[in-house]
Amino acid sequence: MTLQLLSLTLAYDDTRFFGSVMFTDPAHPDDKSATVLVDHADEPPWFRLTNVDPTAQDPTAPAMAEADRIMRFLLRYTPDRIGRTQADFPQP
C-alpha cells in the first residue's frame, strides 16, 4: 500500500507536543483517510503514536510506520522544539 501525506498538524509548547498525521491512499481516493494521533513521551523515541482505527495499532501498519518515519525525521532536525538535543536522536 502506498500512502500519500494529506495533513500533518503538530502543536508545541516548551517541551511537549501533540498532533495528528493523516494519509490518503492514492489508489482509493474515496476511502476514509488513515489518521494517526501523535503525543509526547518522556522516553525515546520521545513520541507515542495511536491509530484512530483500533484495528491498525500494529507499528508495521502502513499509516503507523509512515507516521513513525515522519516524526523521527522531524524531531531529528528540530529537537530543541521539545527540549532535546541532537544526541537524543542518533542517526540510523
PDB file of N, CA, C and O in Angstrom:
ATOM      1  N   MET A   1       0.842  -1.178   0.000  1.00  0.00           N
ATOM      2  CA  MET A   1       0.000   0.000   0.000  1.00  0.00           C
ATOM      3  C   MET A   1       0.889   1.244   0.000  1.00  0.00           C
ATOM      4  O   MET A   1       1.822   1.346   0.796  1.00  0.00           O
ATOM      5  N   THR A   2       0.604   2.160  -0.869  1.00  0.00           N
ATOM      6  CA  THR A   2       1.322   3.421  -0.927  1.00  0.00           C
ATOM      7  C   THR A   2       0.430   4.502  -0.352  1.00  0.00           C
ATOM      8  O   THR A   2      -0.713   4.671  -0.777  1.00  0.00           O
ATOM      9  N   LEU A   3       0.955   5.230   0.613  1.00  0.00           N
ATOM     10  CA  LEU A   3       0.192   6.306   1.230  1.00  0.00           C
ATOM     11  C   LEU A   3       0.719   7.656   0.780  1.00  0.00           C
ATOM     12  O   LEU A   3       1.897   7.806   0.456  1.00  0.00           O
ATOM     13  N   GLN A   4      -0.161   8.619   0.765  1.00  0.00           N
ATOM     14  CA  GLN A   4       0.207   9.991   0.443  1.00  0.00           C
ATOM     15  C   GLN A   4      -0.158  10.857   1.643  1.00  0.00           C
ATOM     16  O   GLN A   4      -1.269  10.770   2.166  1.00  0.00           O
ATOM     17  N   LEU A   5       0.789  11.697   2.076  1.00  0.00           N
ATOM     18  CA  LEU A   5       0.543  12.582   3.209  1.00  0.00           C
ATOM     19  C   LEU A   5      -0.557  13.572   2.843  1.00  0.00           C
ATOM     20  O   LEU A   5      -0.476  14.271   1.833  1.00  0.00           O
ATOM     21  N   LEU A   6      -1.571  13.615   3.675  1.00  0.00           N
ATOM     22  CA  LEU A   6      -2.691  14.517   3.449  1.00  0.00           C
ATOM     23  C   LEU A   6      -2.586  15.731   4.367  1.00  0.00           C
ATOM     24  O   LEU A   6      -2.851  16.859   3.951  1.00  0.00           O
ATOM     25  N   SER A   7      -2.192  15.486   5.633  1.00  0.00           N
ATOM     26  CA  SER A   7      -2.120  16.576   6.600  1.00  0.00           C
ATOM     27  C   SER A   7      -1.196  16.179   7.743  1.00  0.00           C
ATOM     28  O   SER A   7      -1.198  15.031   8.189  1.00  0.00           O
ATOM     29  N   LEU A   8      -0.411  17.138   8.210  1.00  0.00           N
ATOM     30  CA  LEU A   8       0.433  16.961   9.393  1.00  0.00           C
ATOM     31  C   LEU A   8       0.210  18.177  10.265  1.00  0.00           C
ATOM     32  O   LEU A   8       0.475  19.303   9.844  1.00  0.00           O
ATOM     33  N   THR A   9      -0.274  17.962  11.477  1.00  0.00           N
ATOM     34  CA  THR A   9      -0.541  19.051  12.404  1.00  0.00           C
ATOM     35  C   THR A   9       0.142  18.732  13.721  1.00  0.00           C
ATOM     36  O   THR A   9      -0.116  17.686  14.315  1.00  0.00           O
ATOM     37  N   LEU A  10       1.008  19.619  14.182  1.00  0.00           N
ATOM     38  CA  LEU A  10       1.667  19.463  15.475  1.00  0.00           C
ATOM     39  C   LEU A  10       1.552  20.769  16.239  1.00  0.00           C
ATOM     40  O   LEU A  10       1.732  21.847  15.673  1.00  0.00           O
ATOM     41  N   ALA A  11       1.255  20.669  17.515  1.00  0.00           N
ATOM     42  CA  ALA A  11       1.224  21.832  18.404  1.00  0.00           C
ATOM     43  C   ALA A  11       2.289  21.609  19.467  1.00  0.00           C
ATOM     44  O   ALA A  11       2.361  20.535  20.065  1.00  0.00           O
ATOM     45  N   TYR A  12       3.109  22.615  19.701  1.00  0.00           N
ATOM     46  CA  TYR A  12       4.219  22.534  20.644  1.00  0.00           C
ATOM     47  C   TYR A  12       4.026  23.533  21.777  1.00  0.00           C
ATOM     48  O   TYR A  12       3.428  24.593  21.592  1.00  0.00           O
ATOM     49  N   ASP A  13       4.548  23.175  22.971  1.00  0.00           N
ATOM     50  CA  ASP A  13       4.829  24.192  23.965  1.00  0.00           C
ATOM     51  C   ASP A  13       6.333  24.070  24.219  1.00  0.00           C
ATOM     52  O   ASP A  13       7.048  23.635  23.317  1.00  0.00           O
ATOM     53  N   ASP A  14       6.839  24.421  25.368  1.00  0.00           N
ATOM     54  CA  ASP A  14       8.290  24.397  25.575  1.00  0.00           C
ATOM     55  C   ASP A  14       8.916  23.007  25.523  1.00  0.00           C
ATOM     56  O   ASP A  14      10.065  22.871  25.104  1.00  0.00           O
ATOM     57  N   THR A  15       8.195  21.986  25.935  1.00  0.00           N
ATOM     58  CA  THR A  15       8.795  20.649  25.983  1.00  0.00           C
ATOM     59  C   THR A  15       7.863  19.541  25.533  1.00  0.00           C
ATOM     60  O   THR A  15       8.274  18.382  25.498  1.00  0.00           O
ATOM     61  N   ARG A  16       6.652  19.846  25.195  1.00  0.00           N
ATOM     62  CA  ARG A  16       5.685  18.806  24.828  1.00  0.00           C
ATOM     63  C   ARG A  16       5.051  19.138  23.478  1.00  0.00           C
ATOM     64  O   ARG A  16       5.157  20.257  22.978  1.00  0.00           O
ATOM     65  N   PHE A  17       4.398  18.144  22.911  1.00  0.00           N
ATOM     66  CA  PHE A  17       3.700  18.355  21.652  1.00  0.00           C
ATOM     67  C   PHE A  17       2.595  17.324  21.499  1.00  0.00           C
ATOM     68  O   PHE A  17       2.587  16.307  22.193  1.00  0.00           O
ATOM     69  N   PHE A  18       1.684  17.579  20.611  1.00  0.00           N
ATOM     70  CA  PHE A  18       0.660  16.624  20.226  1.00  0.00           C
ATOM     71  C   PHE A  18       0.194  17.011  18.836  1.00  0.00           C
ATOM     72  O   PHE A  18       0.440  18.127  18.377  1.00  0.00           O
ATOM     73  N   GLY A  19      -0.475  16.096  18.176  1.00  0.00           N
ATOM     74  CA  GLY A  19      -0.967  16.403  16.840  1.00  0.00           C
ATOM     75  C   GLY A  19      -1.492  15.175  16.148  1.00  0.00           C
ATOM     76  O   GLY A  19      -1.855  14.185  16.784  1.00  0.00           O
ATOM     77  N   SER A  20      -1.528  15.253  14.828  1.00  0.00           N
ATOM     78  CA  SER A  20      -2.011  14.133  14.030  1.00  0.00           C
ATOM     79  C   SER A  20      -1.354  14.143  12.660  1.00  0.00           C
ATOM     80  O   SER A  20      -0.902  15.173  12.161  1.00  0.00           O
ATOM     81  N   VAL A  21      -1.322  12.966  12.080  1.00  0.00           N
ATOM     82  CA  VAL A  21      -0.822  12.795  10.722  1.00  0.00           C
ATOM     83  C   VAL A  21      -1.924  12.056   9.962  1.00  0.00           C
ATOM     84  O   VAL A  21      -2.396  11.008  10.402  1.00  0.00           O
ATOM     85  N   MET A  22      -2.325  12.605   8.828  1.00  0.00           N
ATOM     86  CA  MET A  22      -3.384  11.978   8.020  1.00  0.00           C
ATOM     87  C   MET A  22      -2.821  11.591   6.664  1.00  0.00           C
ATOM     88  O   MET A  22      -2.030  12.316   6.060  1.00  0.00           O
ATOM     89  N   PHE A  23      -3.256  10.423   6.207  1.00  0.00           N
ATOM     90  CA  PHE A  23      -2.810   9.902   4.922  1.00  0.00           C
ATOM     91  C   PHE A  23      -4.014   9.510   4.085  1.00  0.00           C
ATOM     92  O   PHE A  23      -5.079   9.174   4.604  1.00  0.00           O
ATOM     93  N   THR A  24      -3.816   9.563   2.787  1.00  0.00           N
ATOM     94  CA  THR A  24      -4.810   9.059   1.852  1.00  0.00           C
ATOM     95  C   THR A  24      -4.142   7.983   1.004  1.00  0.00           C
ATOM     96  O   THR A  24      -2.924   7.989   0.826  1.00  0.00           O
ATOM     97  N   ASP A  25      -4.927   7.080   0.494  1.00  0.00           N
ATOM     98  CA  ASP A  25      -4.423   6.039  -0.407  1.00  0.00           C
ATOM     99  C   ASP A  25      -4.746   6.484  -1.828  1.00  0.00           C
ATOM    100  O   ASP A  25      -5.914   6.481  -2.218  1.00  0.00           O
ATOM    101  N   PRO A  26      -3.728   6.869  -2.617  1.00  0.00           N
ATOM    102  CA  PRO A  26      -3.999   7.367  -3.975  1.00  0.00           C
ATOM    103  C   PRO A  26      -4.737   6.361  -4.853  1.00  0.00           C
ATOM    104  O   PRO A  26      -5.437   6.755  -5.786  1.00  0.00           O
ATOM    105  N   ALA A  27      -4.592   5.073  -4.568  1.00  0.00           N
ATOM    106  CA  ALA A  27      -5.292   4.055  -5.354  1.00  0.00           C
ATOM    107  C   ALA A  27      -6.784   4.008  -5.006  1.00  0.00           C
ATOM    108  O   ALA A  27      -7.595   3.516  -5.790  1.00  0.00           O
ATOM    109  N   HIS A  28      -7.139   4.527  -3.818  1.00  0.00           N
ATOM    110  CA  HIS A  28      -8.532   4.537  -3.362  1.00  0.00           C
ATOM    111  C   HIS A  28      -8.852   5.897  -2.737  1.00  0.00           C
ATOM    112  O   HIS A  28      -9.067   5.983  -1.528  1.00  0.00           O
ATOM    113  N   PRO A  29      -8.886   6.954  -3.542  1.00  0.00           N
ATOM    114  CA  PRO A  29      -9.029   8.309  -3.002  1.00  0.00           C
ATOM    115  C   PRO A  29     -10.352   8.565  -2.271  1.00  0.00           C
ATOM    116  O   PRO A  29     -10.439   9.506  -1.482  1.00  0.00           O
ATOM    117  N   ASP A  30     -11.369   7.757  -2.515  1.00  0.00           N
ATOM    118  CA  ASP A  30     -12.655   7.984  -1.860  1.00  0.00           C
ATOM    119  C   ASP A  30     -12.769   7.266  -0.518  1.00  0.00           C
ATOM    120  O   ASP A  30     -13.751   7.454   0.200  1.00  0.00           O
ATOM    121  N   ASP A  31     -11.772   6.442  -0.170  1.00  0.00           N
ATOM    122  CA  ASP A  31     -11.783   5.763   1.124  1.00  0.00           C
ATOM    123  C   ASP A  31     -11.500   6.762   2.241  1.00  0.00           C
ATOM    124  O   ASP A  31     -10.950   7.840   2.015  1.00  0.00           O
ATOM    125  N   LYS A  32     -11.889   6.375   3.444  1.00  0.00           N
ATOM    126  CA  LYS A  32     -11.627   7.206   4.619  1.00  0.00           C
ATOM    127  C   LYS A  32     -10.118   7.363   4.812  1.00  0.00           C
ATOM    128  O   LYS A  32      -9.367   6.406   4.622  1.00  0.00           O
ATOM    129  N   SER A  33      -9.677   8.550   5.185  1.00  0.00           N
ATOM    130  CA  SER A  33      -8.252   8.817   5.420  1.00  0.00           C
ATOM    131  C   SER A  33      -7.770   8.048   6.643  1.00  0.00           C
ATOM    132  O   SER A  33      -8.508   7.874   7.613  1.00  0.00           O
ATOM    133  N   ALA A  34      -6.524   7.592   6.585  1.00  0.00           N
ATOM    134  CA  ALA A  34      -5.887   6.970   7.745  1.00  0.00           C
ATOM    135  C   ALA A  34      -5.349   8.096   8.618  1.00  0.00           C
ATOM    136  O   ALA A  34      -4.647   8.983   8.132  1.00  0.00           O
ATOM    137  N   THR A  35      -5.676   8.060   9.905  1.00  0.00           N
ATOM    138  CA  THR A  35      -5.260   9.120  10.824  1.00  0.00           C
ATOM    139  C   THR A  35      -4.523   8.510  12.005  1.00  0.00           C
ATOM    140  O   THR A  35      -4.999   7.570  12.641  1.00  0.00           O
ATOM    141  N   VAL A  36      -3.343   9.070  12.284  1.00  0.00           N
ATOM    142  CA  VAL A  36      -2.528   8.632  13.417  1.00  0.00           C
ATOM    143  C   VAL A  36      -2.347   9.829  14.340  1.00  0.00           C
ATOM    144  O   VAL A  36      -1.915  10.900  13.913  1.00  0.00           O
ATOM    145  N   LEU A  37      -2.684   9.630  15.616  1.00  0.00           N
ATOM    146  CA  LEU A  37      -2.507  10.683  16.614  1.00  0.00           C
ATOM    147  C   LEU A  37      -1.096  10.612  17.175  1.00  0.00           C
ATOM    148  O   LEU A  37      -0.552   9.524  17.365  1.00  0.00           O
ATOM    149  N   VAL A  38      -0.506  11.763  17.437  1.00  0.00           N
ATOM    150  CA  VAL A  38       0.869  11.862  17.938  1.00  0.00           C
ATOM    151  C   VAL A  38       0.812  12.548  19.301  1.00  0.00           C
ATOM    152  O   VAL A  38       0.120  13.552  19.475  1.00  0.00           O
ATOM    153  N   ASP A  39       1.544  11.996  20.259  1.00  0.00           N
ATOM    154  CA  ASP A  39       1.593  12.579  21.590  1.00  0.00           C
ATOM    155  C   ASP A  39       3.013  12.499  22.119  1.00  0.00           C
ATOM    156  O   ASP A  39       3.774  11.603  21.753  1.00  0.00           O
ATOM    157  N   HIS A  40       3.362  13.433  22.977  1.00  0.00           N
ATOM    158  CA  HIS A  40       4.671  13.484  23.618  1.00  0.00           C
ATOM    159  C   HIS A  40       4.886  12.256  24.506  1.00  0.00           C
ATOM    160  O   HIS A  40       3.937  11.740  25.096  1.00  0.00           O
ATOM    161  N   ALA A  41       6.127  11.792  24.597  1.00  0.00           N
ATOM    162  CA  ALA A  41       6.508  10.733  25.529  1.00  0.00           C
ATOM    163  C   ALA A  41       7.784  11.170  26.243  1.00  0.00           C
ATOM    164  O   ALA A  41       8.587  11.918  25.686  1.00  0.00           O
ATOM    165  N   ASP A  42       7.967  10.707  27.466  1.00  0.00           N
ATOM    166  CA  ASP A  42       9.120  11.116  28.275  1.00  0.00           C
ATOM    167  C   ASP A  42      10.347  10.243  28.061  1.00  0.00           C
ATOM    168  O   ASP A  42      11.354  10.428  28.744  1.00  0.00           O
ATOM    169  N   GLU A  43      10.288   9.302  27.135  1.00  0.00           N
ATOM    170  CA  GLU A  43      11.434   8.439  26.853  1.00  0.00           C
ATOM    171  C   GLU A  43      11.516   8.184  25.356  1.00  0.00           C
ATOM    172  O   GLU A  43      10.531   8.376  24.643  1.00  0.00           O
ATOM    173  N   PRO A  44      12.682   7.750  24.866  1.00  0.00           N
ATOM    174  CA  PRO A  44      12.843   7.527  23.424  1.00  0.00           C
ATOM    175  C   PRO A  44      11.753   6.606  22.896  1.00  0.00           C
ATOM    176  O   PRO A  44      11.379   5.644  23.567  1.00  0.00           O
ATOM    177  N   PRO A  45      11.252   6.880  21.732  1.00  0.00           N
ATOM    178  CA  PRO A  45      11.664   7.883  20.738  1.00  0.00           C
ATOM    179  C   PRO A  45      11.054   9.263  20.964  1.00  0.00           C
ATOM    180  O   PRO A  45      11.051  10.077  20.040  1.00  0.00           O
ATOM    181  N   TRP A  46      10.535   9.558  22.161  1.00  0.00           N
ATOM    182  CA  TRP A  46      10.018  10.864  22.577  1.00  0.00           C
ATOM    183  C   TRP A  46       8.629  11.167  22.044  1.00  0.00           C
ATOM    184  O   TRP A  46       8.143  12.288  22.195  1.00  0.00           O
ATOM    185  N   PHE A  47       7.982  10.188  21.424  1.00  0.00           N
ATOM    186  CA  PHE A  47       6.604  10.361  20.969  1.00  0.00           C
ATOM    187  C   PHE A  47       5.878   9.022  21.027  1.00  0.00           C
ATOM    188  O   PHE A  47       6.502   7.961  21.014  1.00  0.00           O
ATOM    189  N   ARG A  48       4.542   9.089  21.091  1.00  0.00           N
ATOM    190  CA  ARG A  48       3.666   7.914  21.036  1.00  0.00           C
ATOM    191  C   ARG A  48       2.732   8.090  19.854  1.00  0.00           C
ATOM    192  O   ARG A  48       2.291   9.199  19.553  1.00  0.00           O
ATOM    193  N   LEU A  49       2.440   6.999  19.197  1.00  0.00           N
ATOM    194  CA  LEU A  49       1.504   7.019  18.079  1.00  0.00           C
ATOM    195  C   LEU A  49       0.296   6.155  18.406  1.00  0.00           C
ATOM    196  O   LEU A  49       0.430   5.072  18.976  1.00  0.00           O
ATOM    197  N   THR A  50      -0.881   6.642  18.040  1.00  0.00           N
ATOM    198  CA  THR A  50      -2.112   5.886  18.208  1.00  0.00           C
ATOM    199  C   THR A  50      -2.921   6.031  16.936  1.00  0.00           C
ATOM    200  O   THR A  50      -3.271   7.141  16.535  1.00  0.00           O
ATOM    201  N   ASN A  51      -3.213   4.922  16.311  1.00  0.00           N
ATOM    202  CA  ASN A  51      -4.018   4.956  15.096  1.00  0.00           C
ATOM    203  C   ASN A  51      -5.473   5.145  15.490  1.00  0.00           C
ATOM    204  O   ASN A  51      -5.945   4.509  16.432  1.00  0.00           O
ATOM    205  N   VAL A  52      -6.190   6.010  14.783  1.00  0.00           N
ATOM    206  CA  VAL A  52      -7.606   6.223  15.052  1.00  0.00           C
ATOM    207  C   VAL A  52      -8.381   4.928  14.788  1.00  0.00           C
ATOM    208  O   VAL A  52      -9.388   4.660  15.444  1.00  0.00           O
ATOM    209  N   ASP A  53      -7.919   4.141  13.842  1.00  0.00           N
ATOM    210  CA  ASP A  53      -8.527   2.847  13.546  1.00  0.00           C
ATOM    211  C   ASP A  53      -8.029   1.844  14.591  1.00  0.00           C
ATOM    212  O   ASP A  53      -6.849   1.494  14.581  1.00  0.00           O
ATOM    213  N   PRO A  54      -8.895   1.377  15.488  1.00  0.00           N
ATOM    214  CA  PRO A  54      -8.444   0.485  16.560  1.00  0.00           C
ATOM    215  C   PRO A  54      -7.891  -0.846  16.061  1.00  0.00           C
ATOM    216  O   PRO A  54      -7.194  -1.535  16.805  1.00  0.00           O
ATOM    217  N   THR A  55      -8.186  -1.220  14.819  1.00  0.00           N
ATOM    218  CA  THR A  55      -7.672  -2.485  14.285  1.00  0.00           C
ATOM    219  C   THR A  55      -6.304  -2.317  13.633  1.00  0.00           C
ATOM    220  O   THR A  55      -5.739  -3.292  13.136  1.00  0.00           O
ATOM    221  N   ALA A  56      -5.760  -1.099  13.625  1.00  0.00           N
ATOM    222  CA  ALA A  56      -4.492  -0.835  12.938  1.00  0.00           C
ATOM    223  C   ALA A  56      -3.443  -0.260  13.880  1.00  0.00           C
ATOM    224  O   ALA A  56      -2.702   0.643  13.493  1.00  0.00           O
ATOM    225  N   GLN A  57      -3.365  -0.764  15.111  1.00  0.00           N
ATOM    226  CA  GLN A  57      -2.403  -0.270  16.091  1.00  0.00           C
ATOM    227  C   GLN A  57      -1.008  -0.858  15.901  1.00  0.00           C
ATOM    228  O   GLN A  57      -0.043  -0.345  16.467  1.00  0.00           O
ATOM    229  N   ASP A  58      -0.890  -1.909  15.127  1.00  0.00           N
ATOM    230  CA  ASP A  58       0.397  -2.558  14.891  1.00  0.00           C
ATOM    231  C   ASP A  58       1.380  -1.541  14.305  1.00  0.00           C
ATOM    232  O   ASP A  58       1.048  -0.848  13.342  1.00  0.00           O
ATOM    233  N   PRO A  59       2.599  -1.444  14.883  1.00  0.00           N
ATOM    234  CA  PRO A  59       3.582  -0.476  14.372  1.00  0.00           C
ATOM    235  C   PRO A  59       3.962  -0.701  12.909  1.00  0.00           C
ATOM    236  O   PRO A  59       4.505   0.198  12.268  1.00  0.00           O
ATOM    237  N   THR A  60       3.680  -1.897  12.375  1.00  0.00           N
ATOM    238  CA  THR A  60       4.004  -2.152  10.970  1.00  0.00           C
ATOM    239  C   THR A  60       2.850  -1.789  10.027  1.00  0.00           C
ATOM    240  O   THR A  60       3.005  -1.865   8.808  1.00  0.00           O
ATOM    241  N   ALA A  61       1.691  -1.395  10.580  1.00  0.00           N
ATOM    242  CA  ALA A  61       0.591  -0.936   9.725  1.00  0.00           C
ATOM    243  C   ALA A  61       1.099   0.255   8.920  1.00  0.00           C
ATOM    244  O   ALA A  61       1.818   1.092   9.465  1.00  0.00           O
ATOM    245  N   PRO A  62       0.750   0.354   7.645  1.00  0.00           N
ATOM    246  CA  PRO A  62       1.323   1.398   6.788  1.00  0.00           C
ATOM    247  C   PRO A  62       1.253   2.814   7.368  1.00  0.00           C
ATOM    248  O   PRO A  62       2.254   3.529   7.342  1.00  0.00           O
ATOM    249  N   ALA A  63       0.113   3.230   7.882  1.00  0.00           N
ATOM    250  CA  ALA A  63      -0.005   4.594   8.412  1.00  0.00           C
ATOM    251  C   ALA A  63       0.855   4.773   9.659  1.00  0.00           C
ATOM    252  O   ALA A  63       1.447   5.835   9.855  1.00  0.00           O
ATOM    253  N   MET A  64       0.928   3.749  10.499  1.00  0.00           N
ATOM    254  CA  MET A  64       1.746   3.836  11.714  1.00  0.00           C
ATOM    255  C   MET A  64       3.229   3.911  11.346  1.00  0.00           C
ATOM    256  O   MET A  64       3.970   4.719  11.907  1.00  0.00           O
ATOM    257  N   ALA A  65       3.654   3.080  10.417  1.00  0.00           N
ATOM    258  CA  ALA A  65       5.060   3.069  10.008  1.00  0.00           C
ATOM    259  C   ALA A  65       5.457   4.398   9.370  1.00  0.00           C
ATOM    260  O   ALA A  65       6.547   4.909   9.629  1.00  0.00           O
ATOM    261  N   GLU A  66       4.591   4.951   8.549  1.00  0.00           N
ATOM    262  CA  GLU A  66       4.902   6.219   7.890  1.00  0.00           C
ATOM    263  C   GLU A  66       4.888   7.377   8.891  1.00  0.00           C
ATOM    264  O   GLU A  66       5.738   8.264   8.813  1.00  0.00           O
ATOM    265  N   ALA A  67       3.941   7.382   9.823  1.00  0.00           N
ATOM    266  CA  ALA A  67       3.904   8.424  10.850  1.00  0.00           C
ATOM    267  C   ALA A  67       5.164   8.351  11.718  1.00  0.00           C
ATOM    268  O   ALA A  67       5.720   9.386  12.088  1.00  0.00           O
ATOM    269  N   ASP A  68       5.613   7.150  12.042  1.00  0.00           N
ATOM    270  CA  ASP A  68       6.838   6.973  12.817  1.00  0.00           C
ATOM    271  C   ASP A  68       8.031   7.556  12.062  1.00  0.00           C
ATOM    272  O   ASP A  68       8.850   8.269  12.643  1.00  0.00           O
ATOM    273  N   ARG A  69       8.126   7.255  10.785  1.00  0.00           N
ATOM    274  CA  ARG A  69       9.228   7.755   9.961  1.00  0.00           C
ATOM    275  C   ARG A  69       9.216   9.283   9.910  1.00  0.00           C
ATOM    276  O   ARG A  69      10.265   9.916  10.034  1.00  0.00           O
ATOM    277  N   ILE A  70       8.051   9.870   9.729  1.00  0.00           N
ATOM    278  CA  ILE A  70       7.926  11.325   9.664  1.00  0.00           C
ATOM    279  C   ILE A  70       8.318  11.971  10.988  1.00  0.00           C
ATOM    280  O   ILE A  70       9.054  12.957  11.004  1.00  0.00           O
ATOM    281  N   MET A  71       7.832  11.421  12.094  1.00  0.00           N
ATOM    282  CA  MET A  71       8.137  12.009  13.406  1.00  0.00           C
ATOM    283  C   MET A  71       9.622  11.905  13.727  1.00  0.00           C
ATOM    284  O   MET A  71      10.206  12.855  14.248  1.00  0.00           O
ATOM    285  N   ARG A  72      10.236  10.777  13.427  1.00  0.00           N
ATOM    286  CA  ARG A  72      11.677  10.641  13.675  1.00  0.00           C
ATOM    287  C   ARG A  72      12.460  11.659  12.846  1.00  0.00           C
ATOM    288  O   ARG A  72      13.431  12.240  13.332  1.00  0.00           O
ATOM    289  N   PHE A  73      12.045  11.876  11.611  1.00  0.00           N
ATOM    290  CA  PHE A  73      12.700  12.863  10.757  1.00  0.00           C
ATOM    291  C   PHE A  73      12.553  14.269  11.342  1.00  0.00           C
ATOM    292  O   PHE A  73      13.539  14.992  11.484  1.00  0.00           O
ATOM    293  N   LEU A  74      11.324  14.650  11.678  1.00  0.00           N
ATOM    294  CA  LEU A  74      11.081  15.995  12.210  1.00  0.00           C
ATOM    295  C   LEU A  74      11.842  16.247  13.506  1.00  0.00           C
ATOM    296  O   LEU A  74      12.473  17.291  13.668  1.00  0.00           O
ATOM    297  N   LEU A  75      11.784  15.299  14.421  1.00  0.00           N
ATOM    298  CA  LEU A  75      12.425  15.508  15.718  1.00  0.00           C
ATOM    299  C   LEU A  75      13.942  15.448  15.623  1.00  0.00           C
ATOM    300  O   LEU A  75      14.632  16.075  16.427  1.00  0.00           O
ATOM    301  N   ARG A  76      14.471  14.710  14.662  1.00  0.00           N
ATOM    302  CA  ARG A  76      15.922  14.674  14.486  1.00  0.00           C
ATOM    303  C   ARG A  76      16.448  16.053  14.096  1.00  0.00           C
ATOM    304  O   ARG A  76      17.547  16.438  14.493  1.00  0.00           O
ATOM    305  N   TYR A  77      15.656  16.797  13.314  1.00  0.00           N
ATOM    306  CA  TYR A  77      16.122  18.102  12.836  1.00  0.00           C
ATOM    307  C   TYR A  77      15.615  19.281  13.652  1.00  0.00           C
ATOM    308  O   TYR A  77      16.060  20.409  13.438  1.00  0.00           O
ATOM    309  N   THR A  78      14.696  19.048  14.581  1.00  0.00           N
ATOM    310  CA  THR A  78      14.208  20.132  15.436  1.00  0.00           C
ATOM    311  C   THR A  78      14.086  19.662  16.888  1.00  0.00           C
ATOM    312  O   THR A  78      13.037  19.869  17.499  1.00  0.00           O
ATOM    313  N   PRO A  79      15.113  19.040  17.456  1.00  0.00           N
ATOM    314  CA  PRO A  79      14.994  18.509  18.818  1.00  0.00           C
ATOM    315  C   PRO A  79      14.782  19.601  19.869  1.00  0.00           C
ATOM    316  O   PRO A  79      14.175  19.357  20.911  1.00  0.00           O
ATOM    317  N   ASP A  80      15.280  20.788  19.592  1.00  0.00           N
ATOM    318  CA  ASP A  80      15.131  21.880  20.549  1.00  0.00           C
ATOM    319  C   ASP A  80      13.670  22.276  20.752  1.00  0.00           C
ATOM    320  O   ASP A  80      13.328  22.866  21.777  1.00  0.00           O
ATOM    321  N   ARG A  81      12.807  21.958  19.788  1.00  0.00           N
ATOM    322  CA  ARG A  81      11.384  22.280  19.910  1.00  0.00           C
ATOM    323  C   ARG A  81      10.729  21.542  21.066  1.00  0.00           C
ATOM    324  O   ARG A  81       9.702  21.982  21.584  1.00  0.00           O
ATOM    325  N   ILE A  82      11.328  20.403  21.481  1.00  0.00           N
ATOM    326  CA  ILE A  82      10.763  19.632  22.596  1.00  0.00           C
ATOM    327  C   ILE A  82      11.773  19.498  23.735  1.00  0.00           C
ATOM    328  O   ILE A  82      11.690  18.567  24.536  1.00  0.00           O
ATOM    329  N   GLY A  83      12.721  20.424  23.806  1.00  0.00           N
ATOM    330  CA  GLY A  83      13.668  20.431  24.912  1.00  0.00           C
ATOM    331  C   GLY A  83      14.706  19.333  24.850  1.00  0.00           C
ATOM    332  O   GLY A  83      15.224  18.923  25.889  1.00  0.00           O
ATOM    333  N   ARG A  84      15.025  18.845  23.664  1.00  0.00           N
ATOM    334  CA  ARG A  84      16.013  17.780  23.470  1.00  0.00           C
ATOM    335  C   ARG A  84      17.191  18.310  22.663  1.00  0.00           C
ATOM    336  O   ARG A  84      17.184  19.452  22.204  1.00  0.00           O
ATOM    337  N   THR A  85      18.200  17.461  22.498  1.00  0.00           N
ATOM    338  CA  THR A  85      19.370  17.810  21.695  1.00  0.00           C
ATOM    339  C   THR A  85      19.541  16.791  20.580  1.00  0.00           C
ATOM    340  O   THR A  85      18.865  15.763  20.560  1.00  0.00           O
ATOM    341  N   GLN A  86      20.445  17.077  19.656  1.00  0.00           N
ATOM    342  CA  GLN A  86      20.730  16.141  18.551  1.00  0.00           C
ATOM    343  C   GLN A  86      21.148  14.770  19.080  1.00  0.00           C
ATOM    344  O   GLN A  86      20.867  13.754  18.444  1.00  0.00           O
ATOM    345  N   ALA A  87      21.822  14.728  20.244  1.00  0.00           N
ATOM    346  CA  ALA A  87      22.268  13.447  20.806  1.00  0.00           C
ATOM    347  C   ALA A  87      21.107  12.530  21.169  1.00  0.00           C
ATOM    348  O   ALA A  87      21.278  11.313  21.244  1.00  0.00           O
ATOM    349  N   ASP A  88      19.935  13.100  21.394  1.00  0.00           N
ATOM    350  CA  ASP A  88      18.740  12.288  21.694  1.00  0.00           C
ATOM    351  C   ASP A  88      18.194  11.589  20.456  1.00  0.00           C
ATOM    352  O   ASP A  88      17.332  10.717  20.568  1.00  0.00           O
ATOM    353  N   PHE A  89      18.681  11.957  19.293  1.00  0.00           N
ATOM    354  CA  PHE A  89      18.171  11.413  18.038  1.00  0.00           C
ATOM    355  C   PHE A  89      19.320  10.925  17.159  1.00  0.00           C
ATOM    356  O   PHE A  89      19.656  11.562  16.161  1.00  0.00           O
ATOM    357  N   PRO A  90      19.923   9.791  17.531  1.00  0.00           N
ATOM    358  CA  PRO A  90      21.056   9.291  16.745  1.00  0.00           C
ATOM    359  C   PRO A  90      20.632   8.924  15.319  1.00  0.00           C
ATOM    360  O   PRO A  90      19.506   8.487  15.080  1.00  0.00           O
ATOM    361  N   GLN A  91      21.547   9.112  14.397  1.00  0.00           N
ATOM    362  CA  GLN A  91      21.293   8.765  13.001  1.00  0.00           C
ATOM    363  C   GLN A  91      21.241   7.245  12.878  1.00  0.00           C
ATOM    364  O   GLN A  91      22.035   6.549  13.510  1.00  0.00           O
ATOM    365  N   PRO A  92      20.316   6.720  12.070  1.00  0.00           N
ATOM    366  CA  PRO A  92      20.223   5.254  11.892  1.00  0.00           C
ATOM    367  C   PRO A  92      21.393   4.705  11.102  1.00  0.00           C
ATOM    368  O   PRO A  92      21.467   3.499  10.866  1.00  0.00           O
TER     369      PRO A  92
END
